[in-house]
Amino acid sequence: MTGGVGVDATLECVGTSQSVQTAIGVARAGSMVGYVGIPHGVELPIAQMFFRTIGVRGGGAPARVYLPELLADVLAQRINPGRVLDYETDLEGIADAYAAMDERRAIKSLVRVGTI
């Protein structure tokens, strides 16, 4: 999609080693890869980053700070979280939701309790 040039910046959001590798792999020479949270089991490809002068920076994700405002936007249908929350269950299905995320059949799970 970039004609082999790569993208100006990428953002990896608490994923896997594979998602970090993808973020670095699609970055153009001299660009930055950002991360949110702590990716699990990740070893950075230092040589690849060195020879392509790719930087990596990141920090925590204080999601609870944004929840009240974002939840109001979701409930008012100003934001559609469907691209991230792609698995829905109730309280009894939580184990299946975790299994779906672990097996990469789901990105994030939505647990519905009662009706809105």
C-alpha positions, 0 to 999 in steps of 0.5 A: 500500500505504501509502494515499499516506502513504509508508513510515517508512524505506527502505533501498537496497543498492548498486543503480541510479539507478532503485532510489534513485529508488524508495526516495526516491519511497516514503518519507513526508515527514520520513523517511530513506533509507539506503544501503549501499555506493555506488550507481552513476550516481546523482544525488539529486533534491535539490528533491524531498528538500528539499520533502518533508524526506527525509534520506539517510544511508549507508555502506560494506558490510563484507560479508566481516566477516559471511561466515563466520557467514552462510555457516554459517547458509546451509549449515545452512539457517537462512537462505535466500538465495534471494531475493537469490541468484536466479541460479546457475551454475558457473565456466564460466557466470560471464560469463552471470551478470554479463550477467544481473545487468547486464540486470536478469534477476538480482539476485545470482548464486551460483557453485557450485564442486564439491559441498557 
